[in-house]
């Protein structure tokens, strides 16, 4: 390598090191400073220890419970209350994303012009490094802008915040609105008490194989989606308003009669050696205002006003909670299906992938059509109960029935039966081997039952 080339190489290397060690860090620092100057407040959400919001209406102090699970929050001013963690995190995120559009006044001599002489609100964030406080004034020239001033600075800033994102926030926005908090994965027992009936359910098994069973007033399989829906509705029940005043609570209690429904949840302890705990929620309606429903969880908590529709979803009775399948068997295990519709009786026998009509190997049925009919019959659910103890079945068109299904397994044992009667008010009366009583079902199954002559397998093209 010649001396001139070596000199050029050393110069290039030196220039590269200068850019890498000096210019790039300086440029990164300038970019960071510029970025931070565009942010109204600069902090990490996870570093916030407390948040103080002062307005002409009140002072609200929100404190993070660092030792509690999932970093929960508590309202400590104006009084101690559980806080809505999601609402606080959303508010903090709004502050973090807020930008400074421009500086409108470098000196800040005429703060009244921007509503900052007597700020509408101040927000102070306590961090390990100290406090950051911002004062908020009037809306800017656009409704989606807001004048602000950092505490300790003279500059008046125009921000990208809208007044509705900051100025309207009050105590109720940050209160915990979830009425009944629990870990649904640890719930093992439920008791739902209506004025005339109490239903008790137990969860049997663990994990994905766990199933709910009704233990009282009858022993029967539960409708798994209905029970899960009940737990989901209970877990997500949110207050629309709070009744904190003891005087107002007492006045409402005098109007309350028997609860619309009382639900007791037994939650197993995470410590297998410890016993679980029972917690109860009562839902009441006042006779003077039937649109308002109130939830009560304990004497120490407020009364919660909740949506009437949500309360209706929780007031599930025995029929809603029990398994409503009229045939409680596995359709895949059916070997023979005997169908009788209005005197046209025939049998279908499962042989490999084929269904044989009356056991004749030369009379093959349309397998896809039979499979659809079989699955619909086995999945058919009662829409409503007519009577637990039917008398004369002729009244319902069930003696004899308009249609009858009898399913048997490979050993000839009857797996289930379904009887369909007459149609009334767009529902058909029906009985099933899995449920005692007369019920009403959707009448579509009557139209879907083919005649023997319509069952033949389509000819191959």
Rosetta blueprint (number, residue, H / E / L):
1 X L
2 X L
3 X H
4 X H
5 X H
6 X H
7 X H
8 X H
9 X H
10 X H
11 X H
12 X H
13 X H
14 X H
15 X H
16 X H
17 X H
18 X H
19 X H
20 X H
21 X H
22 X H
23 X H
24 X H
25 X H
26 X H
27 X H
28 X H
29 X H
30 X H
31 X H
32 X H
33 X H
34 X H
35 X H
36 X H
37 X H
38 X H
39 X E
40 X L
41 X L
42 X L
43 X L
44 X L
45 X H
46 X H
47 X H
48 X L
49 X L
50 X E
51 X E
52 X E
53 X E
54 X E
55 X E
56 X L
57 X L
58 X L
59 X E
60 X E
61 X E
62 X E
63 X E
64 X E
65 X L
66 X L
67 X L
68 X L
69 X H
70 X H
71 X H
72 X L
73 X E
74 X E
75 X E
76 X E
77 X E
78 X L
79 X L
80 X L
81 X E
82 X E
83 X E
84 X L
85 X H
86 X H
87 X H
88 X H
89 X H
90 X H
91 X H
92 X H
93 X H
94 X H
95 X H
96 X H
97 X H
98 X L
99 X E
100 X E
101 X E
102 X E
103 X E
104 X E
105 X E
106 X L
107 X L
108 X L
109 X L
110 X L
111 X H
112 X H
113 X H
114 X H
115 X L
116 X L
117 X L
118 X L
119 X L
120 X L
121 X E
122 X E
123 X E
124 X E
125 X E
126 X E
127 X E
128 X L
129 X L
130 X E
131 X E
132 X E
133 X E
134 X E
135 X E
136 X E
137 X E
138 X E
139 X E
140 X L
141 X L
142 X L
143 X L
144 X L
145 X L
146 X E
147 X E
148 X E
149 X E
150 X E
151 X L
152 X L
153 X L
154 X L
155 X L
156 X E
157 X E
158 X E
159 X E
160 X L
161 X L
162 X L
163 X H
164 X H
165 X H
166 X H
167 X L
168 X L
169 X L
170 X L
171 X H
172 X H
173 X H
174 X H
175 X E
176 X L
177 X L
178 X E
179 X L
180 X L
181 X L
182 X L
183 X L
184 X H
185 X H
186 X H
187 X E
188 X E
189 X E
190 X E
191 X E
192 X E
193 X E
194 X E
195 X L
196 X L
197 X E
198 X E
199 X E
200 X E
201 X E
202 X E
203 X E
204 X E
205 X L
206 X L
207 X H
208 X H
209 X H
210 X L
211 X E
212 X E
213 X E
214 X E
215 X E
216 X E
217 X L
218 X L
219 X L
220 X E
221 X E
222 X E
223 X L
224 X H
225 X H
226 X H
227 X H
228 X H
229 X H
230 X H
231 X H
232 X H
233 X H
234 X H
235 X H
236 X L
237 X L
238 X E
239 X E
240 X E
241 X E
242 X E
243 X E
244 X L
245 X L
246 X H
247 X H
248 X H
249 X H
250 X H
251 X H
252 X H
253 X H
254 X H
255 X H
256 X L
257 X L
258 X L
259 X L
260 X L
261 X E
262 X E
263 X E
264 X E
265 X E
266 X E
267 X E
268 X L
269 X L
270 X L
271 X L
272 X L
273 X L
274 X L
275 X L
276 X L
277 X E
278 X E
279 X E
280 X E
281 X E
282 X E
283 X E
284 X E
285 X E
286 X E
287 X L
288 X L
289 X E
290 X E
291 X E
292 X E
293 X E
294 X E
295 X E
296 X E
297 X L
298 X L
299 X L
300 X L
301 X L
302 X L
303 X E
304 X E
305 X E
306 X E
307 X L
308 X H
309 X H
310 X H
311 X H
312 X H
313 X H
314 X H
315 X L
316 X L
317 X L
318 X H
319 X H
320 X H
321 X H
322 X E
323 X L
324 X L
325 X E
326 X L
327 X L
328 X L
329 X L
330 X L
331 X H
332 X H
333 X H
334 X L
335 X L
336 X E
337 X E
338 X E
339 X E
340 X E
341 X E
342 X L
343 X L
344 X E
345 X E
346 X E
347 X E
348 X E
349 X E
350 X E
351 X E
352 X L
353 X L
354 X E
355 X E
356 X E
357 X E
358 X L
359 X L
360 X L
361 X L
362 X L
363 X L
364 X E
365 X E
366 X L
367 X H
368 X H
369 X H
370 X H
371 X H
372 X H
373 X H
374 X H
375 X H
376 X H
377 X H
378 X H
379 X H
380 X L
381 X E
382 X L
383 X L
384 X E
385 X E
386 X E
387 X E
388 X L
389 X L
390 X L
391 X L
392 X L
393 X H
394 X H
395 X H
396 X H
397 X L
398 X E
399 X L
400 X L
401 X E
402 X L
403 X E
404 X E
405 X E
406 X E
407 X E
408 X E
409 X L
410 X L
411 X L
412 X L
413 X L
414 X E
415 X E
416 X E
417 X E
418 X E
419 X E
420 X E
421 X E
422 X E
423 X E
424 X E
425 X L
426 X L
427 X E
428 X E
429 X E
430 X E
431 X E
432 X E
433 X L
434 X L
435 X E
436 X E
437 X E
438 X E
439 X E
440 X E
441 X E
442 X E
443 X L
444 X H
445 X H
446 X H
447 X H
448 X H
449 X L
450 X L
451 X L
452 X H
453 X H
454 X H
455 X L
456 X E
457 X L
458 X L
459 X L
460 X L
461 X L
